[in-house]
Amino acid sequence: MKFAHLTIAALLASTAATVAQAQDVPAPAPQQQAQPQPQPQDQPLSVDVTNTAAKDLVIAIPAMPTSESVSTPAGPTDQLGAKLAQVVEDDLRNTGLFKTRGPSASRGIAYSEVTAPNYGSWSGNQAIIQGYVRANGNGSLTVGCYLYDVLLQSELVRQGFVVSPADWRRAAHKCADAVYSKLTGEGPYFDSQVVYVAETGPKNKRRKQLAIMDQDGANHRFLTNGQSIVLTPRMSPKQNAIVYMSYTQRKPAIYVYDMGTRENRLLVSNVSLSFAPRFSPDGRFVLFSMAQAGNTDIYRIASAGGEPQRLTNSPGIDTGGSYSPDGSKIVFESDRSGTQQLYVMNADGSNQHRISFGGGRYATPVWSPRGDLIAFTRTGGGAFRIGVMNPGGGGEKLLTNSWGDEAPSWSPNGRVLMFFRSAQGSGRPDLWSVDLTGTNARRIPTPLDGSDPSWGPIRP
């Protein structure tokens, strides 16, 4: 599905005909006016993402008006404007960094106000996000997004997007991403997807199938029918495939699901596997574990298929490999020391060394897309918790304090982790997320129980 990010010039060109026919309505993206100069006591809007104090920046997000109410497959454009604003509010509120006032708590604005805010009417808010939605003659939608500093009466963000009606939520996520990045200095992550294992049925006979959804739980769909158990799916860096383990015909095997054709391809068969197969950062290889002669080691295989290459060769179980973002190193877990611990090696298997030395056992390591941290599951005292450490093993920090938290997966910007949580004795997992402060844990809605999440990159 085509998703176009407009430059200011392109947005002006695409809207010229409509604006010419509208009376007293400014172009949605006019030339930027001169900005007021900050006074010495004034500071530009920004958010300290390391600050655990909650929601000290107040942002108003009124419904996005339309130049003309037009029926679309996603609904009339005047109603769609409120839905767009609500998704933007939900994204920003869920970060735990902002106090948001969405369309139900903000006054409505006219189309003419989108690029000419009435700053005096927004007293009590530090920022406002205004936008518009317009139906185009070819069936697409144009969505504008603007962030304004109320105190300085200045424009901070101006974005425009052309989407199909089916992709209107993506425009809202892109708007929220632009605002979030401007205010925090962090990379975007709202316009992304998560693949996971959807579960249902009794504890001793669970039905497990592949599912995919937006990071906020919307646009959910199942990818497999549940006739065969699936485990540990991982999305490719190009978002065109998913690698996973399946017990088709009760035999463990690794498959690649093609997102375009929706077909499965056998990659590795007739082996004993454990934990997740995982793509390399460039998508050319897949790491996996294989047991032979009572020993489990990490192998890699070309994602197109071929002969596996053995990377570890030590007594015990080596598994759960994850590449560094530059592809030069691999973190994995091994019980070669007597208990599950984390190790790092070069991508060719050389220079294997232990990095975890805290109490308990360590499992399911995954390298941050920033390269600065490794997330893991730590087990001790009968509890499973999510934590992070630097690649050298220092700076360990536990982010959760529940009974059964496992299998972290990083957001595209390396700021948030998604994992699954099981209540003690229930056997029923749910998806959760937590940020690096450890103070903003929240449940991710799914239609069925959920486990083994894999958070994909930002969508193009």
C-alpha positions in Angstrom: 0.0 0.0 0.0 1.5 3.3 -1.1 2.2 5.7 1.8 3.6 9.1 0.7 5.4 11.6 3.0 5.0 15.0 1.4 7.6 17.7 1.4 6.2 21.2 2.0 6.5 22.0 -1.7 4.7 18.8 -2.7 2.0 19.4 -0.2 1.4 22.9 -1.6 1.3 21.6 -5.1 -1.2 18.8 -4.2 -3.5 21.2 -2.4 -3.4 24.2 -4.8 -6.6 23.3 -6.8 -8.7 22.7 -3.6 -7.5 25.9 -1.9 -8.2 27.9 -5.0 -11.9 26.9 -4.8 -12.3 27.5 -1.1 -13.2 30.9 0.3 -11.4 32.3 3.3 -9.6 29.0 3.9 -5.8 29.1 4.0 -3.6 26.5 2.2 -3.0 23.7 4.7 0.8 24.3 4.3 1.6 27.9 3.6 5.0 29.4 3.6 6.3 29.6 7.2 5.9 33.0 8.8 8.6 34.7 10.8 8.7 33.3 14.4 8.7 35.3 17.6 12.2 35.4 19.2 12.4 33.6 22.5 12.8 35.8 25.5 15.7 35.1 27.9 13.3 33.4 30.4 11.6 31.3 27.7 12.8 27.8 26.9 11.9 25.7 23.8 9.6 22.8 24.5 11.3 19.5 25.2 10.9 16.5 27.4 13.5 14.7 29.5 12.9 11.0 28.8 15.0 10.0 31.8 12.7 12.0 34.2 10.4 9.7 36.1 8.1 12.6 37.0 4.9 11.9 35.1 3.2 14.0 32.5 4.5 17.6 33.1 4.0 18.8 29.5 0.4 19.5 28.6 -0.6 19.0 25.0 -4.0 19.8 23.5 -5.0 17.7 20.5 -8.3 18.9 19.0 -10.2 17.0 16.3 -8.7 17.6 12.9 -11.2 19.6 10.7 -11.8 19.1 7.0 -12.4 21.5 4.2 -15.4 19.6 3.1 -17.2 16.6 4.5 -16.7 13.7 2.1 -17.7 10.1 2.5 -14.8 7.7 2.3 -14.3 3.9 3.0 -12.9 5.0 6.4 -16.0 7.2 7.1 -16.9 10.8 6.5 -13.9 13.1 6.7 -15.4 15.3 9.4 -15.7 12.2 11.7 -12.4 10.9 10.6 -10.7 14.0 11.9 -11.7 13.2 15.4 -10.5 9.6 15.1 -7.1 10.8 13.8 -6.6 13.1 16.7 -7.6 10.4 19.1 -4.9 8.0 17.8 -2.3 10.8 18.1 -3.4 11.4 21.7 -3.3 7.7 22.5 0.2 7.3 21.1 1.6 10.3 23.1 -0.3 9.5 26.3 0.9 5.9 26.3 4.5 7.0 26.5 3.9 8.3 30.0 5.8 11.5 29.2 2.9 13.9 28.4 -0.4 15.0 29.8 -2.7 15.0 26.8 -6.0 16.6 26.2 -7.6 14.9 23.2 -10.6 15.8 21.0 -13.1 15.0 23.8 -11.3 17.5 26.1 -10.4 20.2 23.6 -12.5 22.8 21.8 -13.1 22.2 18.2 -11.2 24.3 15.6 -12.1 25.6 12.2 -10.2 24.6 9.1 -8.9 28.1 8.9 -7.2 27.8 12.3 -5.0 24.8 11.3 -2.2 27.1 10.1 -3.2 30.2 12.1 -3.7 29.0 15.8 -5.7 31.1 18.2 -3.0 30.9 20.8 -5.0 32.9 23.4 -7.6 30.2 23.5 -5.2 27.5 24.5 -4.2 28.9 27.9 -3.1 26.2 30.3 -1.5 24.1 27.5 2.2 24.2 26.6 1.7 22.8 23.1 -1.1 22.1 20.6 -1.2 19.6 17.8 -3.5 20.8 15.0 -4.1 19.1 11.7 -6.6 18.5 8.9 -8.0 15.7 6.8 -9.1 16.1 3.2 -10.4 13.6 0.6 -8.6 13.8 -2.8 -10.1 13.2 -6.2 -8.2 9.9 -6.7 -9.7 8.3 -3.6 -6.7 9.0 -1.3 -6.6 11.1 1.9 -4.3 14.0 2.7 -3.6 14.5 6.4 -1.7 17.5 7.7 0.0 17.6 11.1 1.3 20.7 13.0 2.9 21.2 16.4 2.8 24.6 18.0 4.5 26.1 21.1 1.8 28.0 22.8 4.1 30.2 24.9 6.4 31.2 22.1 3.6 31.2 19.5 5.8 29.3 17.1 5.5 26.3 14.8 7.7 23.4 15.7 6.5 20.6 13.3 4.9 20.6 9.9 4.2 17.3 8.2 1.8 16.1 5.4 0.9 12.6 4.4 -1.1 11.0 1.6 -2.6 7.6 2.4 -5.4 5.3 1.2 -8.5 5.5 3.5 -7.5 2.0 4.9 -4.2 3.5 6.1 -5.6 6.5 7.9 -4.2 5.2 11.3 -0.7 5.2 9.8 -1.0 9.0 9.1 -2.0 9.5 12.8 1.0 7.4 13.9 3.4 9.3 11.6 2.0 12.6 13.1 2.6 11.4 16.6 6.1 10.1 15.7 7.0 13.6 14.4 5.8 15.3 17.5 7.4 12.7 19.8 10.8 13.0 18.1 10.7 16.8 18.1 9.9 17.0 21.8 12.1 14.2 23.1 15.0 13.9 20.6 14.3 10.2 20.4 13.6 8.3 17.2 10.1 7.4 16.2 8.3 4.1 17.0 4.5 4.5 16.7 4.2 3.5 13.0 5.4 0.0 13.5 4.0 -3.5 13.7 4.4 -6.5 16.1 4.2 -10.1 15.3 3.5 -12.5 18.1 2.0 -15.9 19.1 -1.8 -15.8 19.7 -2.8 -18.4 22.2 -6.1 -19.9 23.4 -7.4 -23.2 24.9 -6.7 -25.1 28.1 -3.3 -25.0 29.8 -2.2 -28.4 28.7 -3.5 -28.1 25.1 -2.9 -24.6 23.9 -3.7 -23.5 20.3 -0.9 -21.3 19.1 -0.9 -19.3 15.8 1.0 -16.4 14.3 -0.6 -13.0 14.5 0.4 -9.5 13.5 -0.9 -6.1 14.6 0.1 -2.4 14.9 2.1 -1.6 18.0 -1.0 -0.3 19.7 -3.0 -3.5 19.0 -5.0 -2.1 16.1 -5.3 -3.8 12.6 -5.0 -7.2 14.1 -4.9 -10.3 11.8 -3.9 -14.0 12.1 -1.3 -15.4 9.7 -1.6 -19.1 10.4 -4.7 -21.2 11.2 -3.5 -22.7 14.4 -3.5 -26.3 13.2 0.2 -26.6 14.0 1.9 -25.1 17.0 4.1 -22.1 16.2 6.8 -20.6 18.5 9.2 -17.6 18.6 8.3 -15.6 15.5 10.8 -12.9 14.5 10.2 -10.2 11.9 12.8 -9.5 9.2 14.5 -6.1 9.1 12.9 -5.4 5.7 9.5 -6.3 7.1 8.9 -8.7 4.2 9.2 -12.0 6.1 8.8 -13.7 9.5 11.0 -16.6 10.6 9.5 -18.9 13.2 9.5 -22.4 14.6 6.7 -24.8 14.0 5.7 -28.4 14.9 4.1 -29.3 11.6 3.3 -33.0 11.6 4.8 -33.0 15.1 8.3 -32.4 13.7 10.2 -29.3 14.7 11.2 -27.1 11.8 12.0 -23.5 11.0 9.8 -21.7 8.4 9.9 -18.4 6.7 6.5 -16.7 6.2 6.5 -14.4 3.2 4.5 -11.2 4.0 3.8 -10.5 0.3 2.6 -13.9 -0.9 1.4 -15.1 2.5 3.1 -18.4 1.9 5.4 -20.5 4.2 8.8 -21.8 3.1 10.7 -24.5 4.9 14.2 -23.3 6.0 15.5 -25.9 8.4 13.9 -29.3 9.1 14.3 -32.4 11.2 16.3 -30.8 14.0 15.8 -30.2 17.6 15.4 -26.5 18.1 15.2 -24.2 21.1 14.3 -20.5 21.5 14.0 -18.1 18.6 15.4 -18.2 15.1 16.4 -14.6 14.3 17.4 -12.6 11.2 20.7 -10.8 10.9 20.4 -7.0 10.7 20.7 -7.1 6.9 18.3 -10.0 6.6 20.8 -12.2 4.8 21.1 -14.8 7.6 19.1 -16.5 10.3 20.5 -17.7 13.6 19.1 -20.8 15.1 19.9 -23.6 17.6 20.4 -27.2 16.7 20.9 -30.2 19.0 23.3 -33.0 17.8 24.8 -35.8 19.9 23.4 -34.3 23.1 24.9 -30.9 22.5 23.0 -27.7 21.4 24.9 -25.1 19.5 24.2 -21.9 17.6 24.2 -22.1 13.8 23.5 -19.6 11.0 22.0 -20.3 7.7 21.4 -18.0 4.6 17.8 -16.8 4.8 17.4 -18.1 1.2 18.4 -21.6 2.4 21.5 -23.6 2.2 24.0 -25.4 4.4 24.0 -24.3 8.1 27.3 -23.0 9.6 28.1 -23.9 13.2 29.2 -20.9 15.4 29.6 -22.4 18.9 31.1 -25.7 20.0 31.1 -26.0 23.7 29.6 -28.6 26.1 26.1 -27.7 27.1 23.3 -25.6 25.5 24.0 -22.5 23.5 21.0 -20.8 22.1 19.0 -17.6 21.8 21.4 -15.7 19.5 20.8 -12.0 18.7 23.0 -9.8 16.4 24.3 -6.4 17.3 22.9 -3.7 15.0 26.0 -3.5 12.9 26.1 -7.3 12.5 29.6 -7.7 14.0 28.7 -9.4 17.2 26.2 -11.9 18.7 24.8 -12.1 22.2 23.5 -15.5 23.3 22.8 -17.6 26.3 24.7 -20.7 27.4 24.8 -23.0 30.4 28.5 -23.9 29.9 29.3 -22.4 33.3 26.7 -24.6 35.0 23.7 -22.1 34.8 22.1 -20.0 32.1 24.3 -16.9 31.5 24.8 -14.4 28.7 27.8 -14.5 26.4 29.0 -12.3 23.5 31.0 -13.5 20.5 32.1 -12.1 17.2 29.7 -12.9 14.3 32.0 -15.7 13.1 31.9 -17.4 16.5 35.3 -16.2 17.8 36.1 -14.4 21.1 33.3 -16.0 23.1 33.1 -14.4 26.6 30.6 -14.2 29.5 29.0 -10.8 30.3 26.3 -11.7 33.0 27.4 -12.2 36.6 24.4 -11.2 38.7 22.4 -13.6 40.9 20.0 -16.0 39.1 19.9 -17.1 35.5 19.8 -15.1 32.3 18.0 -15.9 29.1 16.4 -14.5 25.8 19.0 -11.8 25.2 18.3 -9.3 22.4 20.5 -6.4 21.3 19.1 -2.9 21.2 18.7 -1.3 17.8 20.8 1.6 19.2 23.6 -0.9 20.1 24.0 0.5 23.6 22.1 -2.1 25.6 21.2 -5.8 25.7 17.7 -6.8 27.1 17.2 -10.1 28.8 15.0 -12.3 31.0 16.4 -12.8 34.5 15.2 -15.7 36.6 15.6 -16.0 40.4 13.5 -16.8 43.4 10.9 -18.4 41.1 10.2 -15.1 39.3 11.0 -14.0 35.8 11.9 -10.3 35.2 12.9 -8.1 32.3 16.2 -6.3 32.5 18.9 -4.5 30.5 22.7 -4.2 30.7 25.4 -2.7 28.5 27.2 -5.0 26.0 30.1 -5.3 28.4 27.9 -6.6 31.2 27.8 -3.5 33.3 25.0 -1.2 34.3 22.5 -4.0 34.9 19.0 -2.7 35.6 15.8 -4.7 36.2 12.7 -2.9 34.6 9.9 -5.1 35.8 8.9 -6.7 39.2 6.3 -9.3 38.3 6.2 -13.0 38.6 6.4 -14.1 35.0 7.9 -11.6 32.6 9.7 -13.1 29.6 11.1 -12.6 26.1 11.7 -8.9 25.6 11.7 -7.2 22.1 12.9 -3.7 21.4 10.9 -0.9 19.8 12.5 0.5 16.7 14.0 3.5 18.6 15.4 1.4 21.5 13.4 3.2 24.0 10.6 0.7 24.9 10.5 -3.1 25.4 7.6 -5.4 24.7 7.4 -8.7 26.5 4.8 -11.3 27.7 3.6 -11.7 31.2 1.9 -14.7 32.8 0.1 -14.6 36.1 1.3 -17.2 38.5 -0.3 -20.6 37.8 -2.5 -19.3 35.1 -0.7 -20.4 32.0 -2.2 -17.5 30.2 0.2 -14.9 28.9 -0.5 -11.2 27.9 1.6 -8.8 26.0 3.1 -5.8 27.9 5.5 -3.0 27.3 7.8 -1.0 29.6 10.2 1.9 28.9 13.8 2.2 30.0 12.8 4.0 33.2 10.8 1.0 34.3 8.0 3.3 35.4 5.5 3.0 32.5 4.5 -0.7 32.2 1.2 -1.2 30.4 -0.8 -4.1 28.9 -1.1 -4.3 25.1 -4.6 -5.3 24.0 -4.9 -8.5 22.0 -8.0 -10.5 21.1 -6.5 -13.7 22.5 -3.7 -14.4 24.9 -0.3 -13.4 23.6 3.3 -14.4 23.9 6.7 -14.1 22.1 6.4 -10.6 20.7 8.7 -9.4 17.9 8.6 -5.6 17.4 9.4 -4.7 13.8 11.1 -1.6 12.4 9.5 1.7 11.5 7.3 1.2 8.4 8.4 3.1 5.3 
